[in-house]
Amino acid sequence: MTKQWKVNRRGLLRGGGALAAGAVVPWAAGAAAGGTTKLHILGSRAGPSVGGGQYQTSYAVTVGDALYMVDCGYGATEQLVRAGLRPQDLRDLFITHHHPDHNIELGTLIYFAWYAGLVKPLGIYGPPPVKAMTQSYLAALKPDIDIWLDDIGHPPLGPIDVTELSRPQDVMDDGTVKVTCTVVNHPPVVPALGYRFDTPDRSIAFSGDTTPVPAMVELARGADVLVHEAIYTDDNVTANRSGNGDARVDSGESGSAIAGDAQKLLDHVLGSHTKAEDAGRIAAEAGVKTLVLAHTVSLVPGVTDGMWIAAARKHFDGEVIYAHDLMVI
């Protein structure tokens, strides 16, 4: 008899393999963790839910003392510090798309980087309307920043240079890292971006949120590391609604809930994300060395790290890592 998985919004919004609450020590994974360029998984959780000891999507790339970030979901600033990194060392922030689990700490990150001593210029890159969003955050923060300037003589916030991106292009090259981007497919969000970082010793590509697209294969071509979002599902997944047609969502392990339509959410997840086995296929076609499965959502119960990795390995025989918060690769 075929088993049919009933999926409610609790299941849809819970990423797999949450790190135990209270863990604060970064841990290394993969043979490349000892190199000059390091990838830090600050948050690996998918969706706008909180709790359970796992934080929303955010990554740091360090090249020696140079610090760059990709996305800043909830918890990004806290996780940056837990990873042993300093917010005031941030050079550039790259946002893949405008969902809250990727951008909600934009203002928070700017504020605490400044408070910790950021005075040099900060670059922010992302799809429109990231410029208006940054201006709005700065307007909201201005009363408090002015108090610190007047009351204790805190150095003023340095220049913030915001660049909006909406097409494949070279993004920046500061002599330490060269960043390029492509447009991926994450309906209904348009545009959504993937990024590639090339440093003197490594290349790291980030898919952002997307369905499988040839553009991501081309962006990641020959990269050392591909960080790709992933969902785990099978043919027996259906939406599970409550009696009034809505579904209650327990966000992660926190017990908080929101109302919504489980079928619509299921349709969104299946129609705008990438199955783990397809992430493996993209990694194989791109010829990358290591695939990191991140921003993971399991639509079936009881999925282990090993099951995620096995799914990706159906098409990819390189190294596969299932991302956990504070992992260093």
C-alpha positions in Angstrom: 0.0 0.0 0.0 1.4 3.4 -0.9 1.7 5.8 2.0 0.4 9.3 1.4 2.1 12.1 3.3 -0.2 14.8 4.7 1.6 18.1 4.8 0.4 21.0 6.8 2.1 24.3 7.2 4.0 23.2 10.2 5.8 20.7 8.0 6.3 23.0 5.1 7.9 25.8 7.2 10.2 23.6 9.2 13.7 23.1 7.7 15.3 19.7 8.2 18.1 18.9 10.6 18.0 21.8 13.0 21.1 22.4 15.1 20.5 21.8 18.8 19.6 25.0 20.7 22.4 26.6 22.6 25.2 25.5 20.2 27.5 28.5 19.7 30.8 27.0 18.4 31.5 27.0 14.7 32.4 23.6 13.4 34.3 22.7 10.2 33.0 20.5 7.4 34.7 19.5 4.2 38.4 19.3 3.2 38.6 23.0 2.2 37.8 24.3 5.7 41.5 25.1 6.4 42.0 27.4 3.4 42.3 31.2 3.3 38.7 31.7 1.9 36.0 30.3 4.2 32.3 29.9 3.9 30.4 30.3 7.1 26.8 29.0 7.3 25.3 31.6 9.6 21.7 30.4 9.1 20.3 27.5 7.2 16.6 27.7 8.0 14.0 28.2 5.2 10.9 30.3 5.5 9.7 33.1 7.8 9.5 31.0 11.0 11.6 31.3 14.2 12.6 29.2 17.1 14.0 25.7 17.6 17.7 26.8 17.7 18.0 27.3 13.9 18.3 30.7 12.2 17.2 32.0 8.9 19.3 32.1 5.7 22.5 33.9 5.9 26.1 33.2 4.8 29.5 34.8 5.4 32.5 34.6 3.1 35.8 35.5 4.7 39.0 36.0 2.8 41.6 36.5 5.5 40.2 39.5 7.4 37.9 40.6 4.7 34.2 39.8 5.4 31.3 39.6 3.0 27.7 38.4 3.6 25.0 36.8 1.4 21.5 37.4 2.8 20.5 38.4 6.3 17.5 36.5 7.5 16.4 36.6 11.1 19.3 35.9 13.5 22.1 36.9 11.0 23.7 39.5 13.2 23.7 37.3 16.3 25.0 34.3 14.3 27.8 36.5 12.8 29.1 37.2 16.3 28.6 33.5 17.4 30.7 32.6 14.4 33.6 34.6 15.8 33.2 37.3 13.2 32.9 41.1 13.8 30.0 43.1 12.3 32.2 46.1 11.9 34.5 44.3 9.5 31.7 43.8 7.0 32.7 45.1 3.6 29.7 44.2 1.4 26.3 42.6 1.7 24.6 40.8 -1.2 20.8 40.0 -1.0 19.4 37.3 -3.3 15.8 38.3 -3.2 13.2 40.0 -1.1 11.6 37.4 1.2 12.0 38.0 4.9 14.1 34.9 5.6 16.7 36.5 3.4 16.5 40.3 4.1 14.7 41.0 7.4 17.9 42.0 9.3 19.1 44.5 6.7 18.5 47.4 9.1 19.6 45.4 12.1 22.9 44.4 10.5 23.7 48.0 9.4 22.9 49.3 12.9 25.0 46.9 14.9 27.9 47.0 12.4 27.9 50.8 13.0 27.5 50.5 16.7 30.4 48.1 16.9 32.6 50.6 15.0 32.0 50.4 11.3 33.1 53.7 9.7 34.4 52.6 6.3 32.1 52.4 3.3 29.6 49.6 3.2 28.4 48.2 -0.1 24.9 46.7 -0.4 23.8 44.8 -3.5 20.5 43.3 -4.4 17.3 43.4 -6.5 15.1 46.5 -6.5 13.8 48.0 -4.2 16.9 47.4 -2.0 17.8 51.1 -2.3 14.5 52.3 -1.0 14.5 49.7 1.7 17.9 50.8 2.9 16.9 54.4 2.9 13.8 53.5 5.0 15.8 51.6 7.5 18.3 54.4 7.8 15.4 56.9 8.4 14.0 54.7 11.1 17.4 54.3 12.8 18.4 58.0 12.5 16.8 59.2 15.8 18.8 56.7 17.8 22.0 57.2 15.8 21.8 60.9 16.4 21.5 60.3 20.1 24.7 58.2 20.1 26.5 60.9 18.1 25.5 63.7 20.4 25.6 61.9 23.7 28.8 59.9 23.6 30.5 61.1 20.5 30.2 57.9 18.6 31.8 58.1 15.1 29.2 58.7 12.4 28.0 56.0 10.1 30.2 55.8 7.0 28.9 55.9 3.5 26.5 53.2 2.3 26.7 52.5 -1.4 23.6 50.6 -2.6 23.6 49.0 -6.0 20.4 47.5 -7.5 20.8 44.4 -9.7 18.2 42.9 -12.1 20.2 41.1 -14.8 23.3 38.8 -15.1 26.4 40.9 -14.7 29.7 41.5 -13.0 28.8 43.0 -9.7 32.1 44.1 -8.0 35.8 43.4 -7.8 37.7 44.9 -4.9 41.0 43.0 -5.6 40.1 40.5 -2.9 37.0 39.0 -4.3 35.2 39.2 -7.7 31.4 38.8 -7.5 29.1 38.1 -10.4 25.4 37.4 -10.4 22.7 35.8 -12.5 18.9 35.8 -12.5 17.2 32.7 -11.2 13.6 31.6 -11.0 11.7 32.0 -7.8 8.1 32.9 -8.6 6.4 35.2 -7.8 9.5 37.1 -6.7 11.1 38.9 -9.7 14.0 39.3 -9.9 15.7 36.7 -7.8 19.5 36.4 -8.0 22.3 33.9 -7.6 25.8 35.0 -6.8 29.3 33.7 -7.4 32.4 34.7 -5.4 35.9 34.2 -7.0 38.8 34.7 -4.6 42.5 34.0 -5.2 42.1 30.4 -3.8 38.4 29.4 -4.1 35.2 30.0 -5.9 31.8 29.8 -4.2 28.4 30.0 -5.9 25.1 30.7 -4.2 21.8 29.8 -5.8 19.5 31.8 -3.6 15.9 30.5 -3.9 15.2 29.0 -7.3 13.8 26.2 -9.4 16.4 24.3 -11.4 17.6 26.7 -14.1 20.4 26.5 -16.7 21.6 30.0 -15.5 22.7 28.5 -12.2 24.7 25.8 -14.0 26.5 28.4 -15.9 27.1 30.6 -12.9 28.5 27.7 -10.9 30.6 26.3 -13.7 33.8 24.8 -12.3 33.3 26.3 -8.8 34.8 24.8 -5.7 31.6 25.1 -3.8 27.9 25.4 -4.8 25.5 26.4 -2.0 22.1 25.4 -3.4 18.7 25.5 -1.8 16.8 22.2 -1.6 13.5 20.6 -0.8 12.9 16.9 0.0 9.6 15.4 -1.2 8.0 12.4 -2.9 5.0 11.8 -5.1 2.7 11.2 -2.2 2.7 14.6 -0.6 -0.6 16.4 -0.3 -1.8 19.5 1.5 -3.4 19.1 4.9 -6.1 21.6 5.8 -8.0 22.2 8.9 -11.8 22.2 9.0 -12.2 25.8 8.1 -10.0 25.5 5.0 -7.0 27.1 6.6 -3.9 25.5 8.1 -2.2 26.4 11.3 1.5 26.9 11.2 3.7 26.0 14.1 6.9 27.9 13.1 9.7 25.5 13.6 9.9 24.3 17.2 8.7 27.6 18.7 5.0 26.8 18.9 4.0 30.1 17.4 1.4 29.8 14.7 0.0 31.8 11.7 -3.0 31.1 9.6 -2.7 30.3 5.9 -3.8 28.0 3.1 -1.7 24.8 3.1 -2.4 24.0 -0.5 -1.2 27.4 -1.7 1.9 27.1 0.3 2.6 23.5 -1.0 2.1 24.8 -4.6 4.6 27.6 -3.9 7.2 25.3 -2.4 6.9 22.7 -5.3 6.7 25.4 -8.0 9.5 27.8 -6.9 12.2 25.6 -5.3 14.6 22.7 -6.2 14.4 19.1 -5.2 17.6 17.8 -3.5 18.2 15.3 -6.4 17.9 18.2 -8.9 20.4 20.2 -6.9 22.8 17.3 -7.3 22.1 17.3 -11.1 22.9 21.0 -11.3 26.2 20.4 -9.3 27.1 17.6 -11.7 26.4 19.7 -14.8 28.3 22.6 -13.4 31.3 20.4 -12.5 31.6 21.7 -9.0 33.7 20.0 -6.3 31.4 20.4 -3.3 27.6 20.8 -3.1 26.2 22.3 0.1 22.4 21.7 0.6 21.1 24.7 2.5 17.7 26.5 3.0 16.3 23.0 3.2 12.6 22.1 3.6 11.4 18.6 4.0 7.8 17.8 2.9 8.0 14.3 4.4 8.7 13.3 8.0 11.8 11.8 9.5 14.3 12.9 6.8 17.9 12.6 8.1 21.0 14.4 6.9 22.1 11.1 5.2 18.8 11.0 3.3 19.3 14.5 2.0 22.9 13.6 0.9 21.8 10.4 -0.7 19.1 12.2 -2.7 21.7 14.7 -4.1 24.1 11.9 -4.8 21.7 10.3 -7.3 23.2 12.6 -9.9 26.4 14.0 -8.3 29.4 12.0 -7.2 31.3 14.9 -5.6 31.3 15.9 -1.9 27.8 16.7 -0.5 27.3 18.6 2.7 24.0 19.1 4.5 24.2 22.6 6.0 23.9 23.3 9.7 24.1 26.7 11.4 27.6 27.8 12.3 29.2 25.2 10.0 32.5 26.4 8.4 33.3 25.0 4.9 
